[in-house]
Amino acid sequence: MTVPVKKSIAIAIAAAGLVAGVIGARSWTQKPPVEVRALETVLRRLSRGNDLGSQPIAFMVASGSYTAQLAEQRGLCKPDQCQMFTQLNPYQRYGNGWDELIRQGYTLGDIEGWAASSGTVVIPRATFRAYGPHTGYLACTVAHEIAHIRRHHIFEQSYHLNHNLKGQPEEQKKLAEMKRSREFELEADRDAATMLSRAGYPGRVCQQELEFMHRSVGDGSITEPESTHPGYEERLKAMRAHYDAMEKQPAKTQANTRASYSYDRSDNLLTLTPQQR
């Protein structure tokens, strides 16, 4: 969601000679980084058979939470106040010692993704390295974060906390908030699997991605009352059940999303802008 999590949720217009184009065509004076190109490839495929809405969605490749952990260890930020280091631009040279933090964050970091309520999805650069050639797995993560945005999960969580849980004891309120968070994660998992199915990805790719991701990050946890995300077994069981249901009744495809894509190198943002039908 708004903070980096294991798999889990500034719209840019092309500048400095970068020209956006309609789906299937675009012209840029410089090639974007390889990870950004991989994101665009995934988004173009997800746009087939899926209605991604009418609002632009921006995507940023970031340095990741391992970079922030290193910054905290070096005393560059106070605990729980290191978010800036998580979202540093990994393609920029800072020249103040941060470059080494970013390098280590890339080589030692793992699969992550999160979204902001503003419509920006953040995928740390290490995620691309960890997934390697598994572009379908990357598509699952991207679709999961798009689902958080499309369903306004951050707003819904805030509303739930401030309306439905108002006046409850703090401990009870916290547990109910975490329970709702886990429900949103399972909902985003289901949406992601459905989106990939509509886009023509074969088999149970998002179920396979969950297994791959949990092993990659070393997370075999169970669901705890204080957990923001379901544990490994619960999450996998829910995904299996969703694929079982889709095999009995396949998801109906939606209208393709016609979109333009622009990459702003200075803002490090790839923006998908749906076109009016």
C-alpha positions as CSV (number, residue, x, y, z in Angstrom):
1,M,0.0,0.0,0.0
2,T,1.6,3.3,0.9
3,V,4.6,1.7,2.6
4,P,6.8,-0.9,1.0
5,V,5.6,-4.5,1.6
6,K,6.4,-7.9,0.4
7,K,4.1,-8.1,-2.7
8,S,1.7,-7.0,-1.6
9,I,-0.4,-0.5,-3.4
10,A,2.8,13.0,-10.0
11,I,1.5,12.1,-13.2
12,A,4.3,12.8,-15.7
13,I,4.0,14.2,-19.2
14,A,6.9,13.5,-21.6
15,A,9.4,16.2,-21.7
16,A,12.9,17.0,-22.9
17,G,12.2,15.5,-26.3
18,L,10.2,12.5,-25.0
19,V,7.1,12.0,-27.0
20,A,4.2,9.9,-26.0
21,G,2.3,7.8,-28.5
22,V,-0.9,5.8,-28.8
23,I,-0.8,2.1,-28.0
24,G,1.5,0.3,-30.4
25,A,3.5,3.3,-31.3
26,R,5.7,5.8,-29.5
27,S,8.9,7.8,-30.1
28,W,11.5,8.6,-27.5
29,T,14.8,10.3,-28.2
30,Q,16.5,8.0,-25.6
31,K,15.7,4.5,-24.5
32,P,14.3,4.3,-21.0
33,P,16.1,2.0,-18.6
34,V,15.6,-1.7,-19.2
35,E,13.3,-2.1,-16.1
36,V,11.0,0.7,-17.4
37,R,10.8,-0.9,-20.8
38,A,9.9,-4.2,-19.1
39,L,7.1,-2.4,-17.2
40,E,5.7,-0.9,-20.4
41,T,5.7,-4.3,-22.1
42,V,3.8,-5.8,-19.2
43,L,1.3,-2.9,-19.2
44,R,0.7,-3.2,-22.9
45,R,-0.3,-6.8,-22.4
46,L,-2.4,-6.2,-19.3
47,S,-4.3,-3.5,-21.3
48,R,-5.6,-6.2,-23.6
49,G,-8.9,-7.6,-22.3
50,N,-8.8,-5.3,-19.2
51,D,-10.5,-2.0,-18.5
52,L,-7.9,-0.1,-16.6
53,G,-10.1,2.9,-16.0
54,S,-10.0,6.5,-17.2
55,Q,-7.4,7.9,-14.9
56,P,-3.6,7.9,-15.6
57,I,-1.5,5.5,-13.6
58,A,2.2,6.3,-13.0
59,F,5.0,3.8,-12.4
60,M,8.3,4.5,-10.6
61,V,11.3,2.2,-10.3
62,A,12.8,2.9,-6.9
63,S,15.7,1.9,-4.7
64,G,13.7,-0.3,-2.3
65,S,13.5,-1.0,1.4
66,Y,16.9,-2.6,1.7
67,T,18.4,0.7,0.8
68,A,16.4,2.3,3.5
69,Q,17.6,-0.3,6.0
70,L,21.2,0.4,5.1
71,A,20.6,4.2,5.5
72,E,19.2,3.6,9.0
73,Q,22.1,1.4,10.0
74,R,24.5,4.2,8.9
75,G,22.5,6.8,11.0
76,L,21.4,8.7,7.9
77,C,17.8,8.6,9.1
78,K,15.8,7.8,12.3
79,P,14.0,4.5,12.6
80,D,10.6,4.7,10.8
81,Q,11.7,7.9,9.1
82,C,13.7,6.4,6.2
83,Q,11.0,6.3,3.5
84,M,12.9,8.7,1.3
85,F,15.7,6.2,0.9
86,T,13.3,3.5,-0.1
87,Q,12.1,5.7,-3.0
88,L,15.4,7.1,-4.3
89,N,15.9,7.1,-8.0
90,P,18.2,4.2,-8.7
91,Y,19.2,5.7,-12.1
92,Q,20.5,9.0,-10.6
93,R,24.0,9.6,-9.3
94,Y,24.1,11.4,-5.9
95,G,27.8,11.5,-5.2
96,N,27.3,11.7,-1.4
97,G,27.6,8.0,-0.5
98,W,24.0,7.2,-1.4
99,D,25.1,5.5,-4.6
100,E,26.6,2.6,-2.7
101,L,23.5,2.2,-0.6
102,I,21.5,2.0,-3.8
103,R,23.9,-0.5,-5.3
104,Q,23.7,-2.7,-2.3
105,G,19.9,-2.3,-2.2
106,Y,19.8,-3.6,-5.8
107,T,22.1,-6.5,-5.3
108,L,20.7,-7.7,-2.0
109,G,17.1,-6.5,-2.1
110,D,14.1,-8.6,-3.2
111,I,10.6,-8.6,-4.5
112,E,8.5,-5.6,-3.4
113,G,5.8,-3.4,-4.8
114,W,3.4,-0.8,-3.3
115,A,0.9,1.9,-4.5
116,A,0.0,5.4,-3.5
117,S,-3.6,6.6,-3.4
118,S,-2.6,9.3,-6.0
119,G,-2.3,6.5,-8.6
120,T,1.4,5.9,-8.5
121,V,2.8,2.3,-8.4
122,V,6.4,1.8,-7.1
123,I,8.4,-1.2,-8.0
124,P,11.9,-1.4,-6.6
125,R,14.6,-2.2,-9.1
126,A,15.7,-5.3,-7.2
127,T,12.3,-6.8,-8.0
128,F,13.2,-7.0,-11.7
129,R,16.5,-8.7,-10.9
130,A,14.8,-11.2,-8.5
131,Y,12.1,-12.1,-11.1
132,G,14.6,-12.5,-13.9
133,P,13.0,-13.8,-17.0
134,H,9.6,-14.4,-15.3
135,T,7.7,-11.5,-16.9
136,G,4.4,-13.1,-16.0
137,Y,5.4,-12.9,-12.3
138,L,6.2,-9.2,-12.7
139,A,2.8,-8.8,-14.4
140,C,1.1,-10.3,-11.3
141,T,2.8,-7.7,-9.0
142,V,2.0,-4.9,-11.3
143,A,-1.7,-6.0,-11.6
144,H,-1.9,-6.5,-7.8
145,E,-0.9,-2.8,-7.3
146,I,-3.2,-1.5,-10.0
147,A,-6.0,-3.4,-8.2
148,H,-5.2,-1.5,-5.0
149,I,-5.5,1.8,-6.9
150,R,-8.6,0.8,-8.9
151,R,-10.4,-0.3,-5.8
152,H,-9.3,2.8,-3.7
153,H,-8.0,0.5,-1.0
154,I,-6.1,3.2,0.9
155,F,-9.2,5.4,1.0
156,E,-11.4,2.5,2.0
157,Q,-9.0,1.6,4.8
158,S,-9.1,5.1,6.1
159,Y,-12.9,5.2,5.9
160,H,-13.1,1.9,7.7
161,L,-10.8,3.1,10.5
162,N,-12.5,6.5,11.0
163,H,-16.1,5.4,10.6
164,N,-16.7,1.8,11.3
165,L,-14.1,1.4,14.0
166,K,-14.5,4.8,15.6
167,G,-14.8,4.7,19.4
168,Q,-13.5,1.1,19.7
169,P,-10.6,0.4,22.2
170,E,-7.3,1.0,20.5
171,E,-6.2,-2.6,20.6
172,Q,-9.4,-3.8,19.2
173,K,-9.3,-1.1,16.5
174,K,-5.8,-2.0,15.5
175,L,-6.6,-5.7,15.1
176,A,-9.7,-4.9,13.0
177,E,-7.7,-2.5,10.9
178,M,-5.1,-5.3,10.2
179,K,-7.9,-7.8,9.4
180,R,-9.3,-5.4,6.8
181,S,-5.8,-4.8,5.4
182,R,-5.5,-8.6,4.9
183,E,-8.8,-8.7,3.1
184,F,-7.7,-6.0,0.7
185,E,-4.5,-8.0,-0.1
186,L,-6.5,-11.1,-0.9
187,E,-8.9,-9.0,-3.0
188,A,-5.9,-7.5,-5.0
189,D,-4.5,-11.0,-5.4
190,R,-7.8,-12.2,-7.0
191,D,-8.0,-9.2,-9.2
192,A,-4.5,-9.7,-10.4
193,A,-5.1,-13.3,-11.3
194,T,-8.3,-12.3,-13.1
195,M,-6.5,-9.5,-15.0
196,L,-3.8,-11.8,-16.2
197,S,-6.3,-14.4,-17.3
198,R,-8.2,-11.8,-19.4
199,A,-4.9,-10.7,-20.9
200,G,-4.1,-14.2,-22.1
201,Y,-1.4,-15.3,-19.6
202,P,-1.6,-19.1,-19.4
203,G,-2.1,-21.3,-16.4
204,R,-2.0,-20.4,-12.8
205,V,0.7,-17.8,-13.2
206,C,-0.1,-15.7,-10.1
207,Q,-0.3,-18.8,-7.9
208,Q,3.1,-19.8,-9.2
209,E,4.3,-16.2,-8.5
210,L,3.1,-16.3,-4.9
211,E,5.1,-19.5,-4.3
212,F,8.1,-18.0,-6.1
213,M,7.9,-14.7,-4.3
214,H,7.6,-16.2,-0.8
215,R,10.6,-18.4,-1.3
216,S,12.6,-15.6,-2.8
217,V,12.0,-13.2,0.1
218,G,12.3,-16.1,2.6
219,D,8.8,-15.6,4.0
220,G,7.0,-18.7,5.3
221,S,5.0,-16.9,7.9
222,I,1.5,-17.7,9.2
223,T,-1.3,-15.2,9.5
224,E,-1.1,-13.4,12.8
225,P,-3.7,-11.0,14.2
226,E,-1.3,-8.1,13.8
227,S,-0.3,-9.0,10.2
228,T,-1.0,-6.5,7.4
229,H,-0.7,-9.4,4.9
230,P,-2.0,-13.0,5.0
231,G,0.5,-15.7,5.8
232,Y,1.9,-17.9,3.1
233,E,-0.5,-20.8,3.5
234,E,-3.6,-18.6,3.7
235,R,-2.6,-16.6,0.7
236,L,-1.8,-19.6,-1.4
237,K,-5.0,-21.4,-0.4
238,A,-7.1,-18.4,-1.4
239,M,-5.3,-18.1,-4.7
240,R,-5.9,-21.8,-5.5
241,A,-9.6,-21.4,-4.7
242,H,-9.8,-18.4,-7.0
243,Y,-8.2,-20.3,-9.9
244,D,-10.5,-23.3,-9.2
245,A,-13.4,-20.9,-9.6
246,M,-12.1,-19.3,-12.8
247,E,-11.5,-22.8,-14.4
248,K,-15.2,-23.5,-13.8
249,Q,-16.3,-20.1,-15.0
250,P,-13.6,-18.2,-17.0
251,A,-13.4,-14.4,-16.4
252,K,-15.1,-12.4,-19.1
253,T,-12.8,-10.1,-21.1
254,Q,-13.4,-6.4,-20.9
255,A,-12.8,-3.8,-23.6
256,N,-9.1,-3.2,-24.3
257,T,-7.6,-0.1,-22.7
258,R,-6.2,2.1,-25.4
259,A,-3.5,4.2,-23.8
260,S,-0.5,6.4,-24.4
261,Y,2.8,5.8,-22.6
262,S,5.3,8.5,-21.6
263,Y,8.5,8.3,-19.6
264,D,9.8,11.4,-17.9
265,R,13.5,10.7,-17.1
266,S,13.9,13.5,-14.7
267,D,10.9,12.4,-12.6
268,N,11.6,8.7,-13.3
269,L,7.9,8.1,-14.1
270,L,6.4,5.9,-16.7
271,T,2.8,7.1,-17.1
272,L,-0.1,5.1,-18.7
273,T,-2.8,7.5,-19.9
274,P,-6.0,5.9,-21.0
275,Q,-7.5,7.4,-24.2
276,Q,-11.1,8.3,-24.5
277,R,-13.1,5.8,-26.5
